[in-house]
Amino acid sequence: MRIKQVAVKKLFGIFDHRIPMDKPEGVTIIHGPNGFGKTVMLKMIAGALRGDPSIFQTIPFDEFRLEFDDESSWTLRARRERSSRKAGFGPQLTLVTSKNGQENTATLRDAPDSPSNRQILNLIDTSVPRPYARSGAGWRDNAGTPYSLDQILTLFPDAASTVPPEVLARLRGGVWKPLGIDVFVIEANRLAATGPGERKERMTYYSPPSYDDDESMAPGQQRINQYSADLVQRIKTVRSDYAKVTQERDSTFPERLIQFMRTDEVPLGESDIVIKLKELDQKRRHLIGLGFLDKEGVLGVFRDEDARLARQALTIYVDDVGRKLSAFDDMAGRSGKLIEIIKDRFEYKTLGIHREQGFVVESEAGGRVNLADLSSGEQHELILLYELLFQTPKNGLILVDEPEISLHVAWQSRFLSDLIDVLRLNGAYALVATHSPTVIGTQWDLTTELRGPKSRPDPRRD
């Protein structure tokens, strides 16, 4: 299931936006003046798909609607009552879902102030830092500002883990459930690292984390080093998969060879064996170059007469090696793409990958370049590409906020083609919010302009 169209009415009490998302390239671009709701639209889509109502309780709107390619829809309507305005809490939200012509309506309300709910909220409060303190059906800070349950969980996502999911769903009215579409947001603030124990995609939209554990390290230094460490773990995982396949194939090789010969199976021809051995040798050398495999074990030169001496054994051998090396296929493809793009972007520097050190940047003048010493634009580019290649979900939705930040115009002009390549790799689709005509380039057919009641159409698009 994919989103076919997104629409909002009276966003901030002013704007009515409609965004079709049916482009054959899989990319939709929204653009418009500051304050018209580009970033907020990304937040609302992500909140709806993840079953997180927080954004809808803090941003004024009348109706938010998602239409899907299976002809179903998800519509949220907001009505702010006088009592909720006085208390400082969000509006009353009514959810209408439609599928196969049948509509279901449910109302989301703040948890009522009852003894049993207070006990649950008090348990959640054990993971909420001061100055936020329990008060009635929610919390208040030291200035007396009220916060609902969902506003608190927005600020402190880990607090949700203190109670079972079904209990949390009951407090939220039982209607907020993920919609079955994986979503990943690449936010404008890409250099800030996630805090300890926080999920990047949850904290992305709202408030940046604190870094009390290491105030001396700048946020930009942390994020790029986090991804370097993440790369090391990913390589470790695929090497573990490779080792498992290797152990299984090696331990059963004699038995499978004897069975092959007993059943008179037809081995590969000498020329086919030599060709496959060359292909496997090239693949192995590529993986060595990426740092995934050690240098030892590279095959020598094989000729047809060599293959003729042991056709049965070599037939099984080339199949085994192919299965072993296939453990690296996805990781090698993404890593190779990352190095290829960065090679075309960075000047006088080269990016390498080391299975124990992660990103390795070398200067053409000689010597290692500390990741923290890369320019803001270089860090943005590396982080942006890493998220696209390694962290976005397959067959999911990617939301990209202002990809142009800190990037040279030449890099901006190549972003869209990079994104489309990654979407093909993942089978995913994307919604991009941008101010940059350079990012759009000649692809104005992919754009939707967010307009106000008094706006004139952008002549470049219409």
Steps between C-alpha positions, in 0.01 A plus 500: 500500500627846406380854555331634189415848628538716812271791583457742788236764569559820693856420602593775751143616443597624148632248248327231296758271337456199273804291402463223239765230547453292187811595300643210295852594617390438859595855605270787590649841580321771696618859500371836614578799723614464859213451743266327254537159668749292301680354802176471699344297219789252527449481875127440463550222245757330722281538810201349322695204361669427833190535713643802683244777565741752651534734202122511454453624855738790463445629143169674413307334214144397415552182300792283391442224246703217349372315195658166409540308175266225625220763505495516880542826690595635843351833607563687823273787600579744779262701714638716776253531786496790742583273792809364325615850404466610859691199629769543239461152352450412136180477298248219492608276213262282302641230275303377198633200310346375179554170321287313249232765535468457876580783741606468863514793737687523831581784735836558663489667837753577767513238771223585751610596849411182687684316782595207271628731223688714750681188616609423141602861435701497823684194370578680174613797708789296640672550161410869468767744625434816693383775475202304357278384786178299510182707516146369454466323164844610385810695602603861564840663490636746755332786310160332535469409128289184459614199297284210387613138499586513130691826535711341775562188292607724212763663721605175670428200271669250730235566765253301287691181577406519870151361431376224266398617149137394549476712815645799316256446213211497747613829650517646150149387418599179324483649148862593434664210328779490240355478149734231369721729289864528602609862508837664546566872537822667394476825692652838431706484820713213375818569696348468848553157652239294675518489876568181692216252462296725272361393166605743230174484310297586810708793619552629148186709484477676828771605740873432476649279772738622766859382516562511872710186474758677284455873473847543353410317179315700236177351360642483148796298622269255671261427213764422242692285749179322596449403137860391468447271800169381353682403182747292702212310660336438164824361357539283809150361445555407135839348583325288761247387237788423265674295769183297566451418134871418465493262795187325375625461141854393598385241753266333250724526195630136501151359548353712222788412265450127553124537451563699182721224360268218612202648321695569181404865496638691205784733601567835342716514191863599528448840341198576720700411810788727397259788426324461836832479684609827338170667593528380860861618514395847384218508754733392778757765403222762505399393852865514608518851358193597704666362811248220552742211441866438576753506216594136527316240299488672161479240223784443257470458124294197389505353150259261332740208543519576874122493531483171309695325778228548761177608332270352764684654794538837330132504399405475866778737600390788277143460623619505862717808455216679324267426791759615754577828327132574440476581871673828411292587193267758650760656728761513224255658256408776742858558616624511143231751409593718797871501407417564133286806577737643759790457258310722259426758773802540727797682355854412610364235736406135459252296704581144594333243723673302770320220675632602842519879454203574277546811285862569410571831325844560353639829371675511164773693680551194717367396837169414660227764526304499825128468426432800723735707282292450188315814395135545591405432139710184483349371823147580378564319172649191665224482763227557242632228270559258788143538621363454150711193429509324836214614720197551278247215487438279201161564336441782748458876494796736531432856614786741427504849650717763326768277343678813372625613842877571495541340158679665210265571208673231292424244770142626526451448128598132534287420805186407308676246278670350808164474675331333204783244481455416869124473462550246223740311724248492788173487309405808704340837422568848634358840587756782498453849646737758356561869441760434233422527128841341446382180669197496271703580188285424194268264688220747571251231397580330831410806708196624689505860614357577844302820464312735726159657436671800338783317324567519129612183321872448445549562125778239488249230597174609346 
